[in-house]
């Protein structure tokens, strides 16, 4: 066996990140679930497993094979904004990155005097700890040679409760490559915020509940179907909205100042058909910032989806 073949075999690995979000929602008369409503998290487990040569860390110093929620919350270093909240609410983003962080916006829907539903939005700030409306954290990956990895077909977002109400279809995950440093440059990679763009993953793009299909037509004039649906490119919020915009006009075509069309870099069906290209890790330590949220601008983020339990799970492996 050649050295190159042996090295490739040693580098085969798989990362399994499983977040179990039990999300309890109360009834609302508005979209976005924002009117006097919160999204309770009754349990949240974070487990990251690294195998066959890949090392993973929450702080680029303590390397292990399994990374858990408490490791992420306990990580200590300057610029740490690991955020795993006790309460979640829908937010929106166009995926823009500034200073290594992704711009996230919290939307509020109200009824105008003429009966229209209008949207305003405020800029969010990543804050270390258990506050916030979405999940974000850093993970550090270490490899000895340049390695191309994929998002495997085991990756998904599913409902875990008694009834499927479709909230998982509004979920998103984003990854920002903050750069790679040498294996001994711990402090430098901890502070790295070099990422200039995000890679958004949309799971379950091909399925919707009947309620979501109706909502898409009535609110956004979008035609879709419950199964075998085509990808719907949504308009993510890209700037703060101080004056209410009609939900029917909350898009990049009608209001390009506040919205951008988003085409996810990775889109997978409810039953994934294979692995997806992810990113190439350079030799050394790579910092990857992860965001997980419920996208308020998604047609599946509608009232009847309340009361859902969802689980985020993704697995990364070397491309063979």
C-alpha positions in Angstrom: 0.0 0.0 0.0 1.4 3.4 -1.0 1.9 6.1 1.7 -0.7 8.3 0.0 -3.3 5.5 0.1 -2.5 4.8 3.7 -2.7 8.5 4.6 -6.1 8.8 2.9 -7.4 5.8 4.8 -6.2 7.3 8.1 -8.0 10.6 7.3 -11.4 9.0 6.7 -13.6 10.4 9.4 -17.1 11.4 10.2 -18.5 14.3 12.4 -21.9 13.8 13.8 -23.6 16.9 15.3 -26.9 16.2 16.8 -29.0 19.0 18.3 -32.3 17.9 19.8 -34.6 20.9 20.1 -37.9 20.2 21.8 -39.8 23.4 20.9 -43.1 24.2 22.5 -45.1 27.0 20.8 -48.4 28.5 21.8 -51.1 29.6 19.3 -50.8 33.0 17.5 -52.8 34.9 15.0 -49.8 36.1 13.1 -47.0 34.7 10.9 -43.4 34.5 12.2 -44.8 33.4 15.6 -43.8 36.8 17.1 -46.9 38.2 18.6 -46.7 37.8 22.3 -45.1 34.4 21.8 -41.9 32.6 22.5 -40.5 29.3 21.4 -39.6 27.3 24.5 -36.7 24.8 24.4 -37.4 22.1 26.9 -34.3 20.1 26.1 -31.2 20.8 24.0 -28.5 18.3 23.5 -25.3 19.1 21.5 -23.0 16.2 20.6 -20.1 16.4 18.1 -18.3 13.2 17.4 -15.0 13.0 15.5 -13.5 9.7 14.3 -10.5 8.2 12.5 -8.0 11.0 12.7 -10.1 14.2 12.8 -9.7 16.2 16.0 -12.4 18.6 17.2 -12.4 21.3 19.9 -14.6 24.0 21.4 -11.6 26.3 22.1 -8.7 25.1 19.8 -6.8 24.0 22.9 -8.7 21.0 24.4 -9.0 18.4 21.6 -11.3 15.4 22.0 -13.5 13.0 20.0 -16.8 14.1 21.5 -17.9 17.7 21.9 -21.0 18.4 24.0 -23.3 21.4 24.7 -21.5 22.2 28.0 -18.1 22.2 26.2 -19.4 24.8 23.9 -20.9 27.0 26.7 -17.8 26.6 28.9 -15.3 27.5 26.1 -13.2 30.6 27.2 -11.4 32.9 24.8 -11.7 36.5 23.6 -14.4 37.0 20.9 -16.3 33.9 22.0 -20.0 34.4 21.1 -21.3 30.8 21.5 -25.0 31.2 22.0 -27.3 28.4 22.9 -30.5 30.0 24.1 -33.2 28.7 26.4 -35.8 30.5 24.2 -35.9 30.5 20.4 -37.9 32.7 18.1 -37.9 32.9 14.2 -35.4 35.3 12.7 -34.3 36.0 9.1 -31.1 36.6 7.3 -29.9 37.1 3.7 -26.6 35.4 4.7 -24.5 38.6 4.7 -21.4 38.4 6.8 -19.8 41.4 8.5 -16.7 41.1 10.7 -17.0 37.3 10.5 -20.5 37.3 11.9 -23.7 36.7 10.0 -26.4 39.5 10.0 -29.5 38.2 11.7 -32.8 40.1 12.1 -35.7 39.6 14.4 -39.1 40.3 12.8 -42.3 41.5 14.3 -45.6 41.3 12.5 -48.5 43.6 13.3 -51.9 44.4 11.7 -52.2 47.8 10.1 -55.4 49.9 10.2 -56.5 48.6 6.8 -56.1 45.0 8.0 -52.8 44.2 6.3 -50.1 42.3 8.2 -46.9 44.4 8.2 -43.3 43.4 9.1 -40.6 45.3 11.0 -37.2 43.9 11.8 -34.4 44.8 14.2 -30.7 43.7 14.0 -29.7 40.9 16.4 -26.3 40.6 18.2 -24.6 37.3 18.9 -24.2 37.0 22.7 -22.3 34.4 24.6 -24.5 32.3 26.9 -28.1 31.2 26.9 -29.8 34.3 25.6 -30.7 35.1 22.1 -33.3 33.9 19.5 -31.1 31.5 17.5 -28.1 29.2 18.0 -24.6 30.0 17.0 -21.3 28.6 18.1 -17.7 28.0 17.0 -16.1 24.6 16.3 -12.5 24.0 15.5 -11.4 21.2 13.2 -7.8 19.9 12.9 -6.4 17.8 10.0 -2.8 17.1 9.0 -3.3 17.6 5.2 -5.7 19.3 2.9 -9.0 17.4 3.1 -12.2 17.8 1.1 -15.3 17.0 3.1 -19.0 16.6 2.4 -22.4 16.9 4.2 -23.6 13.4 4.2 -27.0 12.0 3.4 -27.4 11.3 7.2 -27.8 15.0 7.7 -31.4 16.2 8.3 -33.8 18.3 10.4 -36.8 16.3 11.5 -39.7 16.6 13.8 -39.5 14.5 17.0 -42.9 15.2 18.6 -46.2 13.4 18.4 -47.5 15.3 15.4 -45.6 16.6 12.3 -46.6 20.2 11.9 -43.9 21.1 9.4 -41.8 23.5 11.5 -38.7 21.6 10.5 -39.3 22.7 6.9 -38.5 26.3 7.9 -35.2 25.4 9.5 -31.8 26.6 8.2 -28.2 26.0 9.1 -25.3 28.2 8.0 -21.5 27.7 8.1 -18.8 30.4 7.9 -15.2 29.3 7.3 -13.2 31.8 9.5 -9.9 30.6 8.2 -7.1 28.2 9.0 -3.9 28.6 11.1 -1.0 26.4 11.9 -1.5 23.7 14.6 0.3 25.7 17.2 -1.4 29.1 16.5 -4.1 28.6 19.1 -4.6 32.2 20.0 -4.7 33.4 16.4 -7.3 30.9 15.3 -9.5 31.6 18.4 -9.8 35.2 17.4 -10.1 34.6 13.6 -13.1 36.3 12.1 -11.9 36.2 8.5 -15.1 34.7 7.0 -16.7 37.0 4.4 -19.5 34.7 3.2 -21.8 32.1 4.6 -22.9 28.8 3.2 -26.6 28.2 4.0 -28.1 24.7 4.1 -31.9 24.2 3.6 -33.2 20.8 4.4 -36.6 19.4 3.5 -37.1 21.8 0.6 -39.3 19.4 -1.3 -42.1 19.1 1.3 -44.7 21.4 2.9 -47.8 21.0 4.9 -51.2 21.8 3.3 -51.4 24.8 5.7 -48.0 26.0 4.4 -49.1 25.6 0.8 -52.2 27.7 1.5 -50.2 30.3 3.4 -47.6 30.6 0.6 -50.4 31.4 -1.9 -52.4 33.8 0.3 -49.4 35.7 1.7 -46.7 35.6 -0.9 -48.7 34.5 -4.1 -46.4 31.5 -4.4 -47.7 28.2 -5.8 -46.3 25.0 -4.4 -47.4 21.5 -3.3 -47.1 19.2 -0.3 -44.7 16.7 -1.8 -42.3 16.7 -4.7 -42.1 20.5 -4.5 -39.6 22.6 -6.3 -37.1 24.7 -4.4 -38.6 28.1 -3.3 -36.0 30.9 -3.3 -37.0 33.1 -0.4 -36.2 36.8 0.4 -34.1 37.0 3.5 -34.0 40.2 5.6 -30.8 42.2 4.8 -31.4 45.5 6.7 -33.3 46.8 9.7 -36.9 47.6 8.9 -38.2 50.5 11.0 -41.5 51.2 9.2 -43.8 48.2 8.6 -43.7 46.5 5.2 -46.7 44.5 4.0 -45.9 40.8 4.2 -47.1 40.4 0.6 -44.4 42.9 -0.4 -41.7 41.6 2.0 -39.4 40.5 -0.9 -36.4 41.6 -2.9 -38.5 42.6 -5.9 -40.7 45.1 -4.1 -38.3 46.2 -1.4 -34.7 45.6 -2.4 -33.4 47.9 0.2 -34.4 45.5 3.0 -34.5 42.1 1.4 -32.2 39.9 -0.8 -33.1 36.7 -2.7 -31.5 33.7 -1.1 -30.5 30.6 -2.9 -29.1 28.1 -0.4 -25.7 26.7 -1.3 -26.9 23.3 -0.1 -30.5 22.1 -0.5 -31.6 18.6 0.5 -34.8 16.7 0.2 -36.7 15.2 3.1 -35.0 12.0 2.1 -31.6 13.0 0.9 -30.4 11.4 -2.3 -26.6 11.5 -1.5 -23.8 13.5 -0.1 -23.4 17.3 -0.8 -20.2 19.2 -1.4 -19.3 21.1 1.8 -15.8 22.6 2.1 -12.1 21.9 1.8 -10.1 22.0 5.1 -6.6 23.1 4.8 -3.8 21.5 6.9 -3.9 22.9 10.4 -6.8 24.2 12.5 -9.9 25.6 10.8 -12.5 27.7 12.7 -16.0 27.2 11.5 -18.9 29.4 12.9 -22.2 27.6 12.8 -25.7 29.2 12.9 -29.0 27.4 13.3 -32.4 29.1 13.2 -36.0 29.0 12.1 -36.3 31.3 9.0 -39.2 33.7 9.5 -39.4 34.4 5.7 -39.9 30.8 4.8 -43.4 29.9 3.7 -43.3 27.0 6.2 -43.0 29.4 9.2 -46.7 29.8 9.7 -49.0 29.6 12.6 -50.2 26.0 12.3 -46.6 24.8 12.7 -46.7 25.9 16.3 -46.3 23.1 18.9 -43.5 21.3 17.1 -40.5 19.5 18.3 -37.5 19.4 15.9 -34.1 17.9 15.8 -31.1 19.3 13.9 -28.5 16.7 12.9 -25.6 17.0 10.5 -22.7 14.7 9.6 -19.5 15.7 7.8 -17.2 13.1 6.1 -14.2 13.0 3.8 -15.0 12.9 0.1 -13.9 9.5 -1.3 
